[in-house]
Amino acid sequence: MEESEKQKREADLRALIAMMRPAVQADGGDLVITSFDVETGKVEVQLEGACSSCAISTTTIKLGVERILKSRLPWITEVHGGVDESTDFAQSVSLGRGSYVRAER
C-alpha cells in the first residue's frame, strides 16, 4: 500500500471519529482512538468520562461506532473497544450528562 493511501485512510478515520465525538460528549463522555492499522483495517477505540460507567458502553461501540466506521470506511475490518477504567466509578457517574469534554488527541 502506498504511503499516500495510508495517510488518506488515517485522515478519513480521524475525521469520522471527530464527527462522532460530539454525540458522545453530549452525554458526558468521549470517544478516542487508541490504536489503528490502516493496512489490516483493525481499529481500537475507547470510551471515557461518563461512558466509563455506562451500562450500554459495549452496545455504543458495537451498534454505534463499529457500524458507522465500517459503513463509511470500507477498508475497516474490525473495531474493538473498551472503557477508560482509570476513572473511579463514582467519579464517572458524577460526570453526568454533558460535563466531560477531553481535548482532542
C-alpha positions as CSV (number, residue, x, y, z in Angstrom):
1,M,0.0,0.0,0.0
2,E,1.3,3.4,-0.9
3,E,2.1,5.9,1.7
4,S,-0.4,8.4,0.3
5,E,-3.2,5.8,0.7
6,K,-2.2,5.1,4.3
7,Q,-2.3,8.8,5.0
8,K,-5.7,9.2,3.4
9,R,-7.1,6.3,5.4
10,E,-5.7,7.7,8.7
11,A,-7.1,11.2,7.9
12,D,-10.5,9.7,7.0
13,L,-10.6,7.7,10.2
14,R,-9.7,10.7,12.4
15,A,-12.2,12.9,10.6
16,L,-15.0,10.4,11.1
17,I,-14.2,9.9,14.8
18,A,-14.1,13.7,15.2
19,M,-17.6,13.8,13.7
20,M,-18.9,11.2,16.1
21,R,-17.3,12.7,19.3
22,P,-19.8,15.5,19.9
23,A,-22.7,13.0,20.3
24,V,-20.7,11.0,22.9
25,Q,-19.6,14.2,24.6
26,A,-23.2,15.4,24.9
27,D,-23.7,12.5,27.3
28,G,-20.7,13.4,29.4
29,G,-18.2,11.0,27.8
30,D,-15.7,11.0,25.0
31,L,-14.6,8.7,22.2
32,V,-10.9,8.4,21.4
33,I,-8.8,6.2,19.0
34,T,-6.3,4.1,21.0
35,S,-4.8,2.3,18.0
36,F,-5.4,1.5,14.4
37,D,-3.7,-0.3,11.4
38,V,-4.8,1.1,8.0
39,E,-3.4,-2.0,6.3
40,T,-5.3,-4.7,8.2
41,G,-8.3,-2.5,8.9
42,K,-8.2,-3.0,12.7
43,V,-9.3,-0.1,14.9
44,E,-9.4,0.2,18.7
45,V,-11.4,2.9,20.4
46,Q,-12.0,3.8,24.0
47,L,-15.0,5.5,25.7
48,E,-14.1,7.8,28.5
49,G,-15.7,10.1,31.1
50,A,-19.3,9.3,32.0
51,C,-19.2,6.5,29.4
52,S,-16.8,4.6,31.7
53,S,-19.8,3.7,33.9
54,C,-22.4,3.5,31.3
55,A,-24.3,0.1,31.2
56,I,-24.6,0.3,27.4
57,S,-21.0,1.2,26.5
58,T,-20.5,-2.1,24.7
59,T,-23.6,-1.5,22.7
60,T,-22.4,2.0,21.9
61,I,-19.2,0.6,20.5
62,K,-20.7,-2.3,18.6
63,L,-24.0,-0.9,17.3
64,G,-22.9,2.7,17.0
65,V,-19.1,3.2,16.5
66,E,-18.4,0.0,14.7
67,R,-21.5,0.2,12.4
68,I,-20.7,3.8,11.4
69,L,-17.0,3.2,10.8
70,K,-17.5,0.1,8.7
71,S,-20.3,1.6,6.7
72,R,-18.3,4.7,5.8
73,L,-14.8,3.4,5.6
74,P,-15.0,0.0,3.8
75,W,-11.3,-0.8,4.5
76,I,-12.1,-1.2,8.2
77,T,-12.4,-4.9,9.1
78,E,-12.6,-4.9,12.9
79,V,-13.5,-2.5,15.6
80,H,-12.7,-3.2,19.2
81,G,-13.3,-1.0,22.1
82,G,-13.4,-0.6,25.8
83,V,-13.8,1.9,28.5
84,D,-11.3,4.0,30.4
85,E,-11.1,2.2,33.8
86,S,-8.7,4.7,35.3
87,T,-11.6,6.9,36.4
88,D,-13.3,5.8,39.6
89,F,-16.8,4.5,39.0
90,A,-18.4,7.1,41.4
91,Q,-16.5,9.9,39.7
92,S,-17.5,8.6,36.3
93,V,-21.2,8.6,37.3
94,S,-20.9,12.1,38.7
95,L,-19.7,13.5,35.4
96,G,-23.3,13.0,34.2
97,R,-24.7,14.3,31.0
98,G,-22.6,16.9,29.1
99,S,-20.0,17.7,31.7
100,Y,-16.9,15.9,30.4
101,V,-15.0,17.0,27.3
102,R,-11.5,16.0,26.6
103,A,-9.1,17.9,24.3
104,E,-8.6,16.1,21.0
105,R,-5.6,13.8,20.9
